[in-house]
Amino acid sequence: MADGFAEALAEATAGRGIDVAFDFAGVAAARAQAVAALGAGGTLVLAGLTPESIVVSDSTGFSYRGNQIRGHYGSGFEHVEQLIGLTSAGRIDLAPSITAHIPLAEAADAVTRLEKKIGDPIRFVLTP
């Protein structure tokens, strides 16, 4: 975990660490940072899908602190409604994670750009 981030996290949590970290990226570096940020009893939730292995470099410390890793796949209609509600209420700002708005007719190209990581995309929004 980068020193600046570790210091800011320690200050924000009074040295306790966080209770839950969500990995939406499926990237090894993000997972390692999330694990390092967990406090005692903290849980890492894996929502970002990747075929790569999960690595916990200090499994003894991880177990001693009572940390957990939980997987999550998919969502139900009610989750989409919750997400829309949180966004509408200004509690979540998804704009920084949107790489581009792309016409629906170019969806196949968008998928290729995501698969091949062309332009380092995060998320595309398809428009009619």
N, C-alpha and C positions, 0 to 999 in steps of 0.2 A: 504494500500500500504506500503510495507516495507520501512523503513526510508531511507536506502541507495538508493533505487530506486527513491523515492520521491525527495530526494535531487539532484540526478543526473538529473532527469527530469526537475526540477525547474531551475537548472543551464543551461541545454541544451536549454531550451525554454525561458530563461529570465523571469521565473515565469508565463509565459502565458499558459502553458499546450499545448496539441497536438490538431490538428484539426480533425484528424480521427484516430480511433483505430479499428483494425480488430480482431475479436475473431474467430480464426480458430479451437480452442480447444473444445468449447462447455462446458467449465468447469466453475463453479460458481466463483471460486477464480480468474480466468483469467478475467472474465467479470467485477468483482468488481474492479480489478486493472485497467482495461481499462477505466471504468467509472470515477474513481478517477483521471486518467491521462488527461481527456478531459479538454480543455480550453473552454472559452466562445464560444458558437456556435458550439462546437465540436460534432462529430457524432460517435456513436458506430455502427459498421457494424457487424452483426451476420452472420458468414458463417459456424461456427462449429455447427453441429446439435446435439441437445440433447432434451429429453422430459422434462428436468427440467425447472422450472419457472425462469423468469428473475426478479431479485430483484434490485431495485434502492433504497438504504437505505435513501437517502436524496432527496426525490422527489421535495421538494420545491426548494432547491438549484439547482437541475437538471433543473427544469423548468425556474427558474430565469436566469440561464446562457444561456438559449436557446439551450440546448443540445438536441440531437435526438438519437433514436435507429432505425436502419434500418435493415431489414432482407435481406438476399441474399441466394438464393438456386440455385445451378447448374451453368453451364457455357455453352457457345457455342464453336463451333470448333475454332472460331477466338481467343478465350481466351487461348486455349491450344497453339495456334501459338504464341501469345504474351508471354506466360509463357516460352516457349522454347526459344524465342528470347531474353528475359531478362536473362535467365539462361546462354545461349550461350555467351552473351555479358559480363558476369561476374557481372551483376547488382544484381542477386539473387543467393545465395548459399543454395541449398536445402539439401546438404549433412548432416548437423547436425540434420535434422528432419527425416532422414531415419533410422529406427531401424534395418532393415535387408533386404537383397535381398533373395528372396525365389523362388524356382522353381515353375512354373505355376501349375505343378501337385500337389503341396501342398497348393493351394489357399484356399481350404476349411479349412485347419488347420490354415492358416493365419487369416481368418475371425474369427474363434473361438478365437484365441489369442487376436484379437482386441476387440471382444465383451466382453470377460471375463477379459480383461486387464492383460493377463498373461505376466509377464516380463515388465510391464509398457510400452507397445509399443506406438510409435508415428505414424509411417508410414512404410509400407512394400512396396517394389518394387518387382513385380512379373517378373521373367525372364523366357524366353522360355526354 
